[in-house]
Amino acid sequence: MASERKFVAENIRRVLLKEYLMKTVDRAGFGGVDVQRTPMGTRVTLVTERPGIVIGRRGAAIKSLTKDIEDIFKYDNPQIEVQEVENPNLNAQIMAEKLAFALERGWHFRRAGHSTVRRIMESGARGCLIIISGKLTGERHRTEKFKDGYIKYCGESRELFVGTGFAVAKLKPGVIGVQVEIMESGARLPAEIDVMSMDAAIQANPDLADLLSKQEEASVIAERPAEDVPAVDEEEVAE
């Protein structure tokens, strides 16, 4: 098999694993999954809101989940590591699932969207964007966006600081897609710089003092008046 086909097959398998875990551990609050290959096998890091539900009594639930991952997805010696989310309100996947569940319970999409945005921003996020699309009020498909704070749409800052989550709400008119993007509270953009005082800069970098003294000497020499420069004899230059 060509290397390109291997990459595609591996990514498809990881997407299917993510969808399977989203359905299996939905009661625990699925927050994301990370798959890494190790010399001892495959390490699957599962992020959830309530790890106790995933582990089960005496580890029965996690043992069954490990066996299913090995049998269905053919991972070699999978080892599941369950991590608890520090702040569920700042996890995009968890908030997307909660918003989809609120829509399924009958909440109006505007009320649910504004409530979710307010909840995320009050938890300390720097920015939030929610996109709800589907048959919201009639037979025609439409898209509504709810935004607050600062959000990046492209570039390295988005890859580093913006988390995305997606969920589906199943209603009688049809399915409604919910996409949530959250920018972390500690995100630092390239354009944001801190101007240090001269004393603090010298204290942080002692070599800066020698460099400044050399620059001062060079500026003094450059500003020296022309009378101080010795005259050149034109006859000597001609000879």
N, C-alpha and C positions, 0 to 999 in steps of 0.2 A: 504494500500500500504506500502511495506517495505521501510525503510529509504533509502536504496541504490537506489531503484527505484525513490524515490522522488528527490534525488540529481541528478540523471541522467536526469530526466524529466526537472528539473529546469535549468540545464546547457544547454540542448537542446533548451529550450525556449529562453534563453539568446543569444545563437548563432543565432537563427532565427531572434531575434530582431535586433542583430547587422547587419546581412545581409540586413534586411529590411531598416534600417536607412542608410546603405551605399548606397542603390539605391535611397532612397527618398531625401536625403540631399547631393547628390553628387555635386551639383552646389555650395554648401556652403563650400565644402572642409571638408569632414568627417575626424575627427582626433581621434575618440575613443568614447566609451560609458561606463558608470559605473551605475550599478543597485544596489540600496540599499533599504532594507525594513525598514520602519519607523512605529511608532505607528499610524500615520495619513494616511498611505498608502504606495506607492512605489515611491521613488525618482529616477528619471532617469537623470543622468548628461551627457549631450551631449557636446563634445568638437568639435568645428568647427573653420574653418579659417575665415568665414564671418557670424557671428551670426545674422546679420540683415536679411539675406535671410531665415533663419530658423524661425525667429519670424514673419516676414511678416508685412504687413500694419495693424496697430492697433491690432497686435497679432492674426490675422486670421489664418496664417499658423501654428502657434504652437498650437492653439486650435484644428485645424483639425488633426494635428499629435497626439495630446493627445487622441483624440477620437478614432483614428485608433489603437493606442497601447492598449487602454482599450478593444476595441471590438475584435481585432484580436488575441492578446496575453493573454487576460483575466487577466491583472494586476489590482489590486484593487486600485482605486483612484490614477492613475499615475500623478506625478508632474514633469514636464520637466524643468530642469535647464540648460540653454545654457551658455557655457563658451567659451571665445575666446582664441585661441592659442597665446602665447606670441611670439614665433618664429616658424613659420610654417616649416622652413628648418630643424628644429631639431625634428620634429614629424615624426616618421617612417611611419605611415599610410598615412599621407598626401603626403609624398615624394614618396611612393609606387604608389599611384594613379596618381600622376603627371608623373611619369616615364612610367606607363602603357598608359596614354593618349598620351605621346610623341611617343611611339611605334605605337599606332594606327594612328597617323598623318603621319607616314612614316619615322620617324627617324631611322637610323641604330642603332642596339642595342649597339654596342661598343661606338658610339658617345653619345648616351643617357646615358649609364651607367657611363662613365667617367665624363660627364658633371654633373650628379647628385651627384657623389662622391665628385667632386670638390666643388660643391655648398654647400654640407653638411659640409665639413671640413672647408670651409671659414667662416661658420656661428659659429664656435667655438666648434664643436663636437670633442670628444677625439678619436673616431674611428668610422668606417663605413664599413658595408659589404652589398653588393648587389648581389643577386643571380637571374639570368634570365634563365629560362628553357622553352624549347618547340622547335618547328620547326623554328629555327632562320634563317638558310641559305639554308636548303634543306629538303628532306623528312624524314631525321632521326632526332630523338629527341636529343638534346644536352643541356648542362648546362654551363653557363659562370658566373664567379665570378669576382667581382670588389671590392677590399679591400684597405683601407687606414687607417693609424693610428693603434690604439690598440682596440681589441675587445675581449670580454670574451665569451666562448662557453658553460660554465657550472658553477655551484656553486651559492653561495648566491650573489656574485657580479653581475652575470648576471641577477638574479631576481630583484635586486635593481636598477641597473644603465643602463641596456640595454633595449631599446624599440624596438618592432618588428611590422612590418606592411606587409600586403599582398594585392595584387591586381592582376587583370587578364586583359590582353590586348587581344581583339578579332580581329584576323587578318584572311585573306583569307586562308592561309595554316592551320590555327588552332589557338587554344588559347595559349597564352604565360603567364606563371606565373612569377610574380615579387615579390620578398621578400627583404625587407629592414630592416637592423638592425643598430641601432645607439646607441653608448655609450655616455652618457651625458658628458658635459664638466666638471662638478664638481664631477665626479666619483673619489672616493678615494678607492684604493685597500688595502687589509690587509697587503701586504708587504711594503707599503709605510709608513714610520715612520719619524718623526722629532726628531732630537737629540737636547735637550735643554741644555743650559749652566747651570752650578751649581748655579749661582746667580738667574737665572730665575726660576729654579726648586725650590729653597728655598723660593723665593717670592710667587710662586704658592702654595706651601705646607709648611707652617711654621713648622709643626711637623718634617719635614725632617732634620732640623738643629739639633734637640735633638738626632735623630737617628744616624746622622753622628758623633756627639760627643761621643756617647756611643761606636760606632764602633772603633773610634780612641783610646779610653781608653782600649778597649779589645785588640787591636793590640799592644799597648805599653806593656801591661802585658805579652802578648805572646812572645814579642821580648826581655824581660828582661833576662840578662845573668844568668847562673846557679849559680854564686857566691852569688847572692842576695837571693837565696832560702835557708832557714835554713836546715842544715844537719840533717839527721835522725840517731839516735843511734840504731845500729843493735841489741845490747843486749836488749834494751827496747822493740824492736819489737819482739824479740824471746820470752821474758817473757810474 
